[in-house]
Structures are given as structure tokens and as C-alpha cells.
Amino acid sequence: MQLEHHVDARELVPPNVGAPAFFRLSDVIRITALSRATVYRRIAEGKFPPPIHIGVRTCRWPRAALQQWIEDPESYSSTPLSPKP
């Protein structure tokens, strides 16, 4: 008997539902269950995706960046790793 490998991955939106390309802060708070202060604190620490500024007073979070954080929030880093010499 062969056991199948089970992957327990959460997705922002099921694949058959149209999802927005960017999410508002209220959506990010609802999706992640983090408070506004925690979201911004983790952004400052490099542990949460930073928003994209799309206007003078408007910013949104890209779906791909949020999905990456959801898949592995503990090891997420928004700072790129520098190549070793």
C-alpha cells in the first residue's frame, strides 16, 4: 500500500474564484488575522511584505507577496538574500 503525499497549503482565494491583483489594508488584516500595528511592525522588521504605493495616499499589497507570506510566515523575509562571494 502506498501513501499519498498530502500538502496542506492555504491559498488566498480558491483558484476558480477571480481574485484581485492587490489587496487593501482591511483585506490584509482580515486574511492574516494581524492587527494594523502588527502588520506595519512586521513590515519594518522585514517579516511581512511591504505595500506598493499606487497613489499619494493609497497603497496595496500584491497577491503574490501575500501568498508567499501565507505559505511560510515564520521564515518570510522581505529583504533579498545577498549572494555569497
N, CA, C and O atoms as a MOPAC input file, in Angstrom:
PM7 MOZYME 1SCF
protein

 N      0.84300 1    -1.18000 1     0.00000 1
 C      0.00000 1     0.00000 1     0.00000 1
 C      0.88500 1     1.23800 1     0.00000 1
 O      1.82900 1     1.32900 1     0.78500 1
 N      0.58700 1     2.18000 1    -0.86700 1
 C      1.37300 1     3.39900 1    -0.98400 1
 C      0.57500 1     4.57900 1    -0.45200 1
 O     -0.58400 1     4.77700 1    -0.81600 1
 N      1.20800 1     5.35500 1     0.41000 1
 C      0.55600 1     6.53700 1     0.96600 1
 C      0.80300 1     7.72300 1     0.05600 1
 O      1.90200 1     7.89600 1    -0.47000 1
 N     -0.20900 1     8.52600 1    -0.12500 1
 C     -0.07400 1     9.72500 1    -0.93900 1
 C      0.44600 1    10.86400 1    -0.08300 1
 O      0.10200 1    10.99000 1     1.09300 1
 N      1.27000 1    11.67600 1    -0.68600 1
 C      1.80400 1    12.85300 1    -0.00200 1
 C      0.71600 1    13.92100 1     0.04500 1
 O      0.15300 1    14.29300 1    -0.98500 1
 N      0.43000 1    14.40800 1     1.24000 1
 C     -0.60400 1    15.42500 1     1.40600 1
 C      0.04800 1    16.77700 1     1.64300 1
 O      0.87900 1    16.92300 1     2.53900 1
 N     -0.32000 1    17.74500 1     0.85800 1
 C      0.19500 1    19.10000 1     1.01700 1
 C     -0.90000 1    19.95700 1     1.61800 1
 O     -2.00200 1    20.05600 1     1.07700 1
 N     -0.58000 1    20.57400 1     2.74600 1
 C     -1.55100 1    21.42700 1     3.42900 1
 C     -1.17300 1    22.88100 1     3.16900 1
 O     -0.52000 1    23.51700 1     3.99600 1
 N     -1.58100 1    23.39600 1     2.03100 1
 C     -1.25700 1    24.77800 1     1.67100 1
 C     -2.52900 1    25.61700 1     1.64900 1
 O     -3.54900 1    25.20900 1     1.09100 1
 N     -2.45300 1    26.79100 1     2.26300 1
 C     -3.58400 1    27.71000 1     2.23700 1
 C     -3.39600 1    28.65400 1     1.06800 1
 O     -2.28300 1    29.08700 1     0.77000 1
 N     -4.48500 1    28.96100 1     0.42000 1
 C     -4.44200 1    29.93200 1    -0.66100 1
 C     -5.32500 1    31.10900 1    -0.29000 1
 O     -6.32500 1    30.95700 1     0.41200 1
 N     -4.94200 1    32.28600 1    -0.77000 1
 C     -5.73300 1    33.48900 1    -0.50700 1
 C     -7.15400 1    33.32500 1    -1.01700 1
 O     -8.11800 1    33.58900 1    -0.29800 1
 N     -7.27300 1    32.89300 1    -2.24800 1
 C     -8.56400 1    32.74600 1    -2.90100 1
 C     -8.52700 1    31.44000 1    -3.67700 1
 O     -7.53300 1    31.16200 1    -4.34900 1
 N     -9.57800 1    30.62900 1    -3.60600 1
 C     -9.58600 1    29.39400 1    -4.39800 1
 C     -9.34400 1    29.69900 1    -5.86800 1
 O     -9.74200 1    30.75900 1    -6.35300 1
 N     -8.68700 1    28.77300 1    -6.59400 1
 C     -8.32000 1    29.04700 1    -7.98100 1
 C     -9.48600 1    29.32900 1    -8.91700 1
 O     -9.29800 1    29.99500 1    -9.93500 1
 N    -10.67700 1    28.84600 1    -8.60600 1
 C    -11.81200 1    29.06000 1    -9.51000 1
 C    -12.54000 1    30.38100 1    -9.26700 1
 O    -13.51700 1    30.68000 1    -9.95300 1
 N    -12.08000 1    31.16900 1    -8.30600 1
 C    -12.69900 1    32.45500 1    -7.98400 1
 C    -11.75500 1    33.56500 1    -8.43300 1
 O    -10.55300 1    33.50400 1    -8.17700 1
 N    -12.29900 1    34.57700 1    -9.10000 1
 C    -11.47200 1    35.70600 1    -9.51700 1
 C    -10.95500 1    36.45600 1    -8.30900 1
 O    -11.72900 1    36.84900 1    -7.43600 1
 N     -9.65800 1    36.65400 1    -8.25500 1
 C     -9.05700 1    37.33200 1    -7.11500 1
 C     -8.45100 1    38.65400 1    -7.56400 1
 O     -7.96100 1    38.76500 1    -8.68800 1
 N     -8.48200 1    39.64500 1    -6.70200 1
 C     -7.85800 1    40.91100 1    -7.07000 1
 C     -6.34200 1    40.76600 1    -7.12200 1
 O     -5.77100 1    39.90900 1    -6.44900 1
 N     -5.70400 1    41.59500 1    -7.91100 1
 C     -4.24500 1    41.56800 1    -8.01400 1
 C     -3.60800 1    42.21600 1    -6.78400 1
 O     -2.48400 1    41.88400 1    -6.40900 1
 N     -4.33700 1    43.14100 1    -6.16400 1
 C     -3.83200 1    43.84300 1    -4.98400 1
 C     -4.90400 1    43.85400 1    -3.90200 1
 O     -6.09900 1    43.86200 1    -4.19800 1
 N     -4.46100 1    43.85400 1    -2.63900 1
 C     -5.38400 1    43.85200 1    -1.50900 1
 C     -5.22100 1    45.12100 1    -0.67900 1
 O     -4.11100 1    45.62900 1    -0.51900 1
 N     -6.32800 1    45.62700 1    -0.15600 1
 C     -6.32600 1    46.78400 1     0.74000 1
 C     -5.89100 1    46.34200 1     2.13100 1
 O     -5.87500 1    45.14900 1     2.43500 1
 N     -5.53600 1    47.31400 1     2.97900 1
 C     -5.12300 1    47.00600 1     4.34200 1
 C     -6.22600 1    46.25300 1     5.08300 1
 O     -5.93400 1    45.30900 1     5.81700 1
 N     -7.47600 1    46.64700 1     4.90800 1
 C     -8.56800 1    45.95300 1     5.60100 1
 C     -8.64100 1    44.48500 1     5.17900 1
 O     -8.95200 1    43.62100 1     5.99800 1
 N     -8.35600 1    44.20100 1     3.91100 1
 C     -8.32700 1    42.81000 1     3.44700 1
 C     -7.14800 1    42.06100 1     4.05500 1
 O     -7.28400 1    40.91100 1     4.47200 1
 N     -5.99400 1    42.71400 1     4.10500 1
 C     -4.79300 1    42.09300 1     4.67600 1
 C     -5.03500 1    41.73100 1     6.14200 1
 O     -4.66000 1    40.64700 1     6.58800 1
 N     -5.65600 1    42.63300 1     6.87900 1
 C     -5.96100 1    42.37900 1     8.29100 1
 C     -6.91900 1    41.19800 1     8.42500 1
 O     -6.73200 1    40.33800 1     9.28600 1
 N     -7.93400 1    41.15700 1     7.58000 1
 C     -8.90400 1    40.05200 1     7.61800 1
 C     -8.24800 1    38.72700 1     7.23800 1
 O     -8.48800 1    37.71300 1     7.89300 1
 N     -7.42800 1    38.72000 1     6.19500 1
 C     -6.80600 1    37.49800 1     5.69800 1
 C     -5.76700 1    36.95400 1     6.67200 1
 O     -5.70400 1    35.74700 1     6.90700 1
 N     -4.95900 1    37.83400 1     7.23300 1
 C     -3.84600 1    37.39500 1     8.08400 1
 C     -4.19400 1    37.29800 1     9.56300 1
 O     -3.48000 1    36.64200 1    10.32200 1
 N     -5.26500 1    37.93000 1     9.97800 1
 C     -5.66200 1    37.99200 1    11.39000 1
 C     -4.62400 1    38.75600 1    12.21800 1
 O     -4.50100 1    38.53500 1    13.42300 1
 N     -3.88500 1    39.64800 1    11.57200 1
 C     -2.94000 1    40.51400 1    12.27100 1
 C     -3.57600 1    41.88300 1    12.44200 1
 O     -4.40900 1    42.29200 1    11.63200 1
 N     -3.18800 1    42.58900 1    13.49000 1
 C     -3.68500 1    43.94900 1    13.66500 1
 C     -2.91900 1    44.88700 1    12.74200 1
 O     -1.87700 1    44.52500 1    12.19500 1
 N     -3.44700 1    46.09200 1    12.57700 1
 C     -2.79200 1    47.09900 1    11.73300 1
 C     -1.38200 1    47.38400 1    12.24800 1
 O     -0.43100 1    47.45900 1    11.47000 1
 N     -1.25600 1    47.54300 1    13.56500 1
 C      0.04200 1    47.83800 1    14.15800 1
 C      1.02700 1    46.68700 1    13.93300 1
 O      2.20400 1    46.92000 1    13.65600 1
 N      0.55400 1    45.46800 1    14.05000 1
 C      1.42200 1    44.30700 1    13.84200 1
 C      1.86600 1    44.20400 1    12.39200 1
 O      3.02300 1    43.88100 1    12.12200 1
 N      0.96400 1    44.47500 1    11.45500 1
 C      1.32700 1    44.45200 1    10.03600 1
 C      2.47100 1    45.43200 1     9.79100 1
 O      3.48200 1    45.05900 1     9.19500 1
 N      2.33000 1    46.66500 1    10.23600 1
 C      3.36100 1    47.67300 1     9.98800 1
 C      4.64400 1    47.40100 1    10.78200 1
 O      5.73500 1    47.70500 1    10.30100 1
 N      4.53200 1    46.84000 1    11.97300 1
 C      5.72300 1    46.48500 1    12.74300 1
 C      6.50800 1    45.38600 1    12.02600 1
 O      7.73400 1    45.44600 1    11.94000 1
 N      5.79000 1    44.38000 1    11.51000 1
 C      6.47000 1    43.29400 1    10.78200 1
 C      7.06600 1    43.78100 1     9.46400 1
 O      8.10700 1    43.28300 1     9.03500 1
 N      6.42100 1    44.74200 1     8.82300 1
 C      6.99700 1    45.32900 1     7.60500 1
 C      8.33400 1    45.98400 1     7.95900 1
 O      9.32500 1    45.79500 1     7.25300 1
 N      8.36000 1    46.75100 1     9.04800 1
 C      9.58700 1    47.43000 1     9.47400 1
 C     10.69200 1    46.42800 1     9.82200 1
 O     11.87400 1    46.70900 1     9.62500 1
 N     10.30500 1    45.26800 1    10.33700 1
 C     11.27600 1    44.22500 1    10.69200 1
 C     11.68000 1    43.38200 1     9.48700 1
 O     12.59800 1    42.56800 1     9.58900 1
 N     11.01200 1    43.56400 1     8.34700 1
 C     11.29900 1    42.76700 1     7.17000 1
 C     10.64400 1    41.40000 1     7.20600 1
 O     11.05600 1    40.49700 1     6.47800 1
 N      9.61500 1    41.23200 1     8.05500 1
 C      8.95500 1    39.94100 1     8.22900 1
 C      7.55900 1    39.88700 1     7.61900 1
 O      6.79900 1    38.95100 1     7.86800 1
 N      7.22700 1    40.89800 1     6.81900 1
 C      5.92500 1    40.93500 1     6.14700 1
 C      6.10300 1    41.72400 1     4.85600 1
 O      6.89600 1    42.66500 1     4.81500 1
 N      5.38000 1    41.35600 1     3.80200 1
 C      5.54200 1    42.07200 1     2.53300 1
 C      5.16400 1    43.54700 1     2.64800 1
 O      4.12200 1    43.87700 1     3.21400 1
 N      5.99200 1    44.42200 1     2.12200 1
 C      5.64600 1    45.84500 1     2.13900 1
 C      4.58600 1    46.14600 1     1.07500 1
 O      4.49000 1    45.43900 1     0.07200 1
 N      3.80000 1    47.18800 1     1.29600 1
 C      2.79200 1    47.54500 1     0.29800 1
 C      3.42500 1    48.25700 1    -0.89300 1
 O      4.54300 1    48.76700 1    -0.81900 1
 N      2.67900 1    48.27500 1    -1.98300 1
 C      3.05900 1    49.00600 1    -3.18300 1
 C      2.25700 1    50.30600 1    -3.16900 1
 O      1.03100 1    50.27300 1    -3.06600 1
 N      2.92500 1    51.42900 1    -3.27000 1
 C      2.22700 1    52.71500 1    -3.28200 1
 C      1.72300 1    52.99500 1    -4.69300 1
 O      2.50600 1    53.11000 1    -5.63600 1
 N      0.40000 1    53.10300 1    -4.82000 1
 C     -0.20000 1    53.30900 1    -6.14600 1
 C     -0.79600 1    54.70500 1    -6.29000 1
 O     -1.41900 1    55.02200 1    -7.30300 1
 N     -0.60500 1    55.51300 1    -5.29200 1
 C     -1.10500 1    56.88200 1    -5.31700 1
 C     -0.49100 1    57.65300 1    -4.17000 1
 O      0.31600 1    57.11500 1    -3.41300 1
 N     -0.87300 1    58.91200 1    -4.04000 1
 C     -0.32800 1    59.74900 1    -2.98000 1
 C     -0.67300 1    59.19300 1    -1.60200 1
 O      0.17700 1    59.14500 1    -0.71300 1
 N     -1.92400 1    58.77400 1    -1.43000 1
 C     -2.36300 1    58.25400 1    -0.13400 1
 C     -2.91500 1    56.83500 1    -0.23700 1
 O     -3.70300 1    56.40800 1     0.60800 1
 N     -2.50800 1    56.11500 1    -1.25800 1
 C     -3.06300 1    54.78900 1    -1.48500 1
 C     -1.95100 1    53.76100 1    -1.63800 1
 O     -1.01300 1    53.95300 1    -2.41200 1
 N     -2.06600 1    52.67700 1    -0.89700 1
 C     -1.12900 1    51.57300 1    -1.06200 1
 C     -1.89800 1    50.26400 1    -1.01500 1
 O     -2.96100 1    50.16900 1    -0.40300 1
 N     -1.34200 1    49.26200 1    -1.67200 1
 C     -1.97600 1    47.93700 1    -1.74800 1
 C     -0.88800 1    46.87900 1    -1.63900 1
 O      0.28400 1    47.14000 1    -1.90800 1
 N     -1.30400 1    45.66700 1    -1.23400 1
 C     -0.39600 1    44.54400 1    -1.13100 1
 C     -0.61200 1    43.60900 1    -2.32000 1
 O     -1.74400 1    43.21200 1    -2.59400 1
 N      0.46300 1    43.25600 1    -3.02600 1
 C      0.33400 1    42.34000 1    -4.15500 1
 C     -0.08300 1    40.93900 1    -3.68800 1
 O      0.38900 1    40.44800 1    -2.66200 1
 N     -0.96300 1    40.31700 1    -4.44900 1
 C     -1.45900 1    38.98200 1    -4.10900 1
 C     -0.31400 1    37.98200 1    -3.97900 1
 O     -0.30500 1    37.17900 1    -3.04700 1
 N      0.65400 1    38.01600 1    -4.90000 1
 C      1.75100 1    37.05100 1    -4.87500 1
 C      2.59000 1    37.18400 1    -3.59600 1
 O      3.00900 1    36.17900 1    -3.02100 1
 N      2.82900 1    38.40500 1    -3.16100 1
 C      3.61700 1    38.62300 1    -1.94400 1
 C      2.87400 1    38.11100 1    -0.71300 1
 O      3.47800 1    37.49000 1     0.16200 1
 N      1.57800 1    38.36600 1    -0.64300 1
 C      0.79200 1    37.85900 1     0.48800 1
 C      0.74000 1    36.33700 1     0.47700 1
 O      0.82700 1    35.70400 1     1.52900 1
 N      0.59800 1    35.74800 1    -0.70200 1
 C      0.55700 1    34.29700 1    -0.80100 1
 C      1.86600 1    33.69000 1    -0.31900 1
 O      1.86300 1    32.66300 1     0.35900 1
 N      2.98300 1    34.31700 1    -0.66500 1
 C      4.28800 1    33.84200 1    -0.21900 1
 C      4.37000 1    33.88900 1     1.30800 1
 O      4.88100 1    32.95300 1     1.92400 1
 N      3.87600 1    34.95800 1     1.92500 1
 C      3.89300 1    35.07000 1     3.37800 1
 C      2.98500 1    34.01900 1     4.01100 1
 O      3.34900 1    33.41700 1     5.02100 1
 N      1.81300 1    33.79300 1     3.43000 1
 C      0.86900 1    32.81700 1     3.98100 1
 C      1.45100 1    31.41300 1     3.94600 1
 O      1.24200 1    30.62700 1     4.87000 1
 N      2.17900 1    31.09600 1     2.88700 1
 C      2.75600 1    29.75800 1     2.76700 1
 C      3.80200 1    29.47300 1     3.82800 1
 O      3.93400 1    28.32600 1     4.25600 1
 N      4.55100 1    30.47500 1     4.26800 1
 C      5.57700 1    30.26700 1     5.29200 1
 C      5.84700 1    31.55900 1     6.05000 1
 O      6.85900 1    32.21800 1     5.81300 1
 N      4.94500 1    31.92700 1     6.96500 1
 C      5.10300 1    33.21000 1     7.66000 1
 C      6.32000 1    33.27600 1     8.58300 1
 O      6.87100 1    34.35800 1     8.78900 1
 N      6.74600 1    32.16000 1     9.13500 1
 C      7.85700 1    32.17300 1    10.08100 1
 C      9.20100 1    32.46400 1     9.41300 1
 O     10.05100 1    33.12900 1    10.00500 1
 N      9.40000 1    31.97900 1     8.20500 1
 C     10.70000 1    32.19200 1     7.56500 1
 C     10.63900 1    33.24600 1     6.45700 1
 O     11.59500 1    33.39300 1     5.69500 1
 N      9.53200 1    33.97600 1     6.36000 1
 C      9.41400 1    35.02700 1     5.34100 1
 C     10.40600 1    36.13500 1     5.61700 1
 O     10.59600 1    36.53800 1     6.76500 1
 N     11.03500 1    36.62500 1     4.57100 1
 C     11.91500 1    37.77500 1     4.67800 1
 C     11.73200 1    38.63700 1     3.44400 1
 O     11.85500 1    38.14800 1     2.32100 1
 N     11.43900 1    39.91000 1     3.64100 1
 C     11.23200 1    40.79900 1     2.50100 1
 C     12.55200 1    41.37100 1     1.99600 1
 O     12.58100 1    42.04900 1     0.96800 1
 N     13.64100 1    41.10500 1     2.70800 1
 C     14.94500 1    41.56800 1     2.25800 1
 C     15.57200 1    40.48000 1     1.40300 1
 O     15.63800 1    39.32800 1     1.83200 1
 N     16.03400 1    40.81400 1     0.20700 1
 C     16.65100 1    39.80400 1    -0.64400 1
 C     17.96200 1    39.31700 1    -0.05300 1
 O     18.71900 1    40.08900 1     0.53700 1
 N     18.21900 1    38.03900 1    -0.21700 1
 C     19.46600 1    37.47400 1     0.28300 1
 C     20.60200 1    37.86300 1    -0.65500 1
 O     20.48400 1    37.74500 1    -1.87500 1
 N     21.68200 1    38.32000 1    -0.08000 1
 C     22.81000 1    38.70800 1    -0.91600 1
 C     23.61800 1    37.46400 1    -1.27800 1
 O     23.81100 1    36.58100 1    -0.44300 1
 N     24.08600 1    37.39600 1    -2.51100 1
 C     24.87400 1    36.23400 1    -2.91000 1
 C     26.20600 1    36.20900 1    -2.17400 1
 O     26.80300 1    37.24900 1    -1.89800 1
 N     26.65700 1    34.99900 1    -1.86300 1
 C     27.93000 1    34.85300 1    -1.17000 1
 C     29.06600 1    34.97400 1    -2.17800 1
 O     28.97200 1    34.47400 1    -3.29900 1
 N     30.15400 1    35.65300 1    -1.76200 1
 C     31.28400 1    35.82200 1    -2.69200 1
 C     32.04400 1    34.53700 1    -2.91800 1
 O     33.01700 1    34.52000 1    -3.67300 1

